Amino acid sequence: MKTILNLLIIVGISFSAFAQSEEKLEDKLSDVAQVLTEMQELPEQKVPAAILNRAEGIMIIPNVIKGGLVVGGRHGKGVAMVKNDDGEWSNPIFVNITGGSVGWQIGAQSTDVILVFKSSDKLKDFKKSEFTLGADAAVAAGPVGRQVGAATDITFDAEVYSYSRSRGVFAGISLEGSSIKLNENANETFYGEKLSPEKIYFNQELKTGARVSQIKVKLANMENEVK
């Protein structure tokens, strides 16, 4: 009887940990949706519709924390999505961003980051489960709403355009050298099985929930926004 009781306790603890982890992922999706809403409400920071219409992928990472004294680092968790053949946004995969820098710096900063990808190749591939901004993919600060109109001849000058909204005091933030890594544990927890990025992106039978639908709608609205 004692053995059975101990087993039930272990199972209960494991289930609780799983449920809590799944709840955190739902919270992260809620943060992603909030970032899209808040950044688009600021004309000087919004991602232009013309850029999104030409993009094949996007990454939204709320609350990237960067802090340090002389030697700094950054870390954040978010999602990546690509466009399907019909032009609609895919299911999300969970990703992490990490990086470090050396130089005179003091303070701490929380930054919401949106990365807009010219091509979806790196987001579909993840052969090594990660890639580095600046080394494997050229990254540049993206033009904002006031700089880009409805021009149809716009081209990407970099592989990735970055957009950010920062809180706190920290001069000279840069994403150069940051590593983007697939969060395999989060993806397995959220989708209930271990799947490759491509199988997550394009499997319409996967259950994603209301939060993901909300994010897809927000991205579609951003693309169709009248400027």
C-alpha positions as CSV (number, residue, x, y, z in Angstrom):
1,M,0.0,0.0,0.0
2,K,2.8,2.4,0.9
3,T,4.5,1.7,-2.4
4,I,1.3,2.4,-4.3
5,L,0.9,5.6,-2.3
6,N,4.4,6.8,-3.1
7,L,3.9,6.0,-6.8
8,L,0.7,8.1,-6.8
9,I,2.5,11.0,-5.2
10,I,5.3,10.8,-7.8
11,V,2.8,10.7,-10.6
12,G,0.9,13.6,-9.1
13,I,4.1,15.7,-8.7
14,S,5.1,14.9,-12.3
15,F,1.6,15.8,-13.6
16,S,1.7,19.1,-11.7
17,A,5.1,20.0,-13.1
18,F,3.9,19.2,-16.6
19,A,0.7,21.3,-16.1
20,Q,2.7,24.2,-14.7
21,S,5.1,24.1,-17.6
22,E,2.3,24.0,-20.1
23,E,0.7,27.0,-18.3
24,K,3.9,28.9,-18.6
25,L,4.0,28.3,-22.3
26,E,0.4,29.7,-22.6
27,D,1.6,32.7,-20.6
28,K,4.5,33.2,-23.0
29,L,2.1,33.1,-26.0
30,S,0.0,35.7,-24.2
31,D,3.1,37.9,-23.8
32,V,3.8,37.5,-27.6
33,A,0.4,38.7,-28.5
34,Q,0.8,41.6,-26.1
35,V,4.1,42.6,-27.7
36,L,2.6,42.7,-31.2
37,T,-0.3,44.9,-29.9
38,E,1.9,47.3,-28.0
39,M,4.6,47.8,-30.6
40,Q,2.1,48.4,-33.4
41,E,0.5,51.2,-31.3
42,L,3.8,53.2,-31.4
43,P,4.4,54.7,-34.9
44,E,8.1,55.1,-34.2
45,Q,8.5,51.4,-33.4
46,K,5.9,49.6,-35.5
47,V,6.8,47.0,-38.1
48,P,5.7,48.3,-41.5
49,A,3.1,46.3,-43.4
50,A,5.2,46.5,-46.5
51,I,8.0,44.7,-44.6
52,L,5.8,41.9,-43.3
53,N,4.2,41.3,-46.6
54,R,7.6,40.6,-48.1
55,A,8.8,38.5,-45.1
56,E,8.8,34.7,-45.0
57,G,9.4,34.4,-41.2
58,I,9.1,36.2,-37.9
59,M,10.3,35.7,-34.4
60,I,8.8,37.4,-31.3
61,I,10.7,37.3,-28.1
62,P,9.2,39.2,-25.1
63,N,11.3,40.3,-22.2
64,V,14.8,39.6,-23.4
65,I,16.9,40.4,-20.4
66,K,20.3,42.0,-20.8
67,G,22.4,43.1,-17.9
68,G,25.9,43.2,-16.6
69,L,29.0,45.2,-15.5
70,V,31.7,45.2,-18.2
71,V,30.8,41.7,-19.3
72,G,27.1,41.4,-20.2
73,G,24.7,38.8,-21.5
74,R,21.2,38.4,-22.7
75,H,18.5,35.7,-22.6
76,G,15.0,35.4,-23.7
77,K,12.3,32.9,-24.8
78,G,9.8,33.4,-27.6
79,V,8.3,31.9,-30.7
80,A,9.1,31.7,-34.4
81,M,6.6,31.4,-37.3
82,V,6.9,31.1,-41.1
83,K,4.5,31.7,-43.9
84,N,2.7,28.8,-45.6
85,D,2.4,28.5,-49.3
86,D,-1.0,30.3,-49.1
87,G,0.6,33.3,-47.4
88,E,-0.9,32.6,-44.0
89,W,1.2,32.3,-40.8
90,S,2.1,28.9,-39.5
91,N,1.9,27.3,-36.1
92,P,4.6,28.6,-33.8
93,I,7.7,26.8,-32.6
94,F,9.3,27.8,-29.2
95,V,12.8,29.2,-29.3
96,N,15.5,30.7,-27.0
97,I,17.9,33.6,-27.6
98,T,21.2,33.8,-25.8
99,G,24.3,35.9,-26.2
100,G,27.1,37.9,-24.6
101,S,29.1,41.0,-25.1
102,V,32.2,42.7,-23.7
103,G,32.6,46.5,-23.2
104,W,31.7,49.3,-20.9
105,Q,28.1,48.7,-19.8
106,I,26.2,49.0,-16.6
107,G,22.6,48.5,-15.7
108,A,19.9,46.0,-16.7
109,Q,17.4,46.1,-19.5
110,S,14.3,44.2,-20.5
111,T,13.6,44.4,-24.2
112,D,10.8,43.1,-26.4
113,V,12.3,41.9,-29.7
114,I,10.7,41.2,-33.1
115,L,12.9,39.7,-35.8
116,V,11.6,39.7,-39.3
117,F,13.2,37.2,-41.7
118,K,13.6,37.8,-45.4
119,S,13.7,34.0,-46.0
120,S,12.2,31.2,-43.9
121,D,15.1,28.8,-44.6
122,K,16.9,29.1,-41.3
123,L,13.6,28.9,-39.3
124,K,12.6,25.8,-41.2
125,D,15.9,24.1,-41.0
126,F,17.5,24.4,-37.6
127,K,19.9,21.6,-38.7
128,K,22.3,22.3,-35.8
129,S,19.3,23.3,-33.6
130,E,20.6,26.8,-33.6
131,F,22.1,29.7,-35.6
132,T,23.9,33.0,-34.7
133,L,22.7,36.5,-35.7
134,G,25.4,38.4,-37.5
135,A,27.4,35.2,-38.3
136,D,24.9,32.9,-39.9
137,A,22.3,35.5,-40.6
138,A,23.0,39.3,-41.2
139,V,20.9,41.4,-38.9
140,A,20.1,45.1,-39.0
141,A,17.7,47.5,-37.4
142,G,14.5,47.5,-39.4
143,P,12.9,50.6,-41.0
144,V,9.8,51.6,-39.0
145,G,6.3,52.7,-39.9
146,R,7.2,56.3,-40.6
147,Q,10.1,55.3,-42.9
148,V,8.2,52.9,-45.1
149,G,5.0,53.6,-47.0
150,A,3.0,51.3,-49.3
151,A,5.9,50.9,-51.8
152,T,5.8,47.6,-53.6
153,D,9.4,47.7,-54.6
154,I,10.9,47.5,-51.1
155,T,13.7,45.0,-50.6
156,F,15.5,43.6,-47.6
157,D,19.1,45.0,-47.2
158,A,19.7,42.3,-44.5
159,E,18.6,38.8,-44.0
160,V,16.9,39.8,-40.7
161,Y,15.4,43.1,-39.6
162,S,15.2,43.7,-35.8
163,Y,12.6,45.8,-33.9
164,S,12.7,46.3,-30.2
165,R,11.1,48.2,-27.3
166,S,13.3,48.6,-24.3
167,R,12.7,49.3,-20.6
168,G,15.4,50.3,-18.2
169,V,18.8,51.9,-18.8
170,F,21.3,50.3,-21.1
171,A,23.2,52.0,-23.9
172,G,24.2,50.3,-27.2
173,I,22.1,47.2,-27.2
174,S,22.9,44.9,-30.2
175,L,21.8,41.5,-31.2
176,E,25.0,40.7,-33.1
177,G,26.4,37.4,-31.8
178,S,23.1,36.3,-30.3
179,S,22.4,32.6,-30.7
180,I,18.9,31.4,-31.7
181,K,18.2,27.9,-30.4
182,L,15.2,25.6,-30.8
183,N,13.5,24.9,-27.5
184,E,12.8,21.3,-28.0
185,N,11.4,20.6,-24.5
186,A,8.9,23.5,-24.8
187,N,7.8,22.3,-28.2
188,E,7.3,18.7,-27.0
189,T,5.4,19.9,-23.9
190,F,3.1,22.2,-25.9
191,Y,2.3,19.8,-28.8
192,G,2.4,16.6,-26.8
193,E,5.0,14.9,-28.9
194,K,8.5,15.4,-30.3
195,L,8.2,17.0,-33.8
196,S,10.6,18.7,-36.2
197,P,10.0,22.5,-36.8
198,E,8.6,21.8,-40.3
199,K,6.1,19.2,-39.0
200,I,5.0,21.8,-36.4
201,Y,4.7,24.7,-38.9
202,F,2.7,22.9,-41.5
203,N,0.5,20.4,-39.6
204,Q,-2.9,21.9,-39.5
205,E,-4.2,19.0,-37.3
206,L,-2.1,20.1,-34.3
207,K,-4.1,21.6,-31.5
208,T,-2.7,25.1,-30.8
209,G,-5.4,26.9,-28.8
210,A,-6.9,30.4,-28.7
211,R,-3.6,32.2,-28.0
212,V,-2.0,31.0,-31.2
213,S,-5.1,31.9,-33.2
214,Q,-4.9,35.4,-31.6
215,I,-1.3,35.8,-32.7
216,K,-2.1,34.7,-36.3
217,V,-4.9,37.2,-36.5
218,K,-2.7,40.0,-35.2
219,L,0.0,39.3,-37.7
220,A,-2.6,39.2,-40.5
221,N,-4.0,42.5,-39.4
222,M,-0.5,44.0,-39.3
223,E,0.1,43.0,-42.9
224,N,-3.2,44.4,-44.0
225,E,-2.9,47.7,-42.1
226,V,-3.7,50.8,-44.1
227,K,-0.8,53.3,-43.8
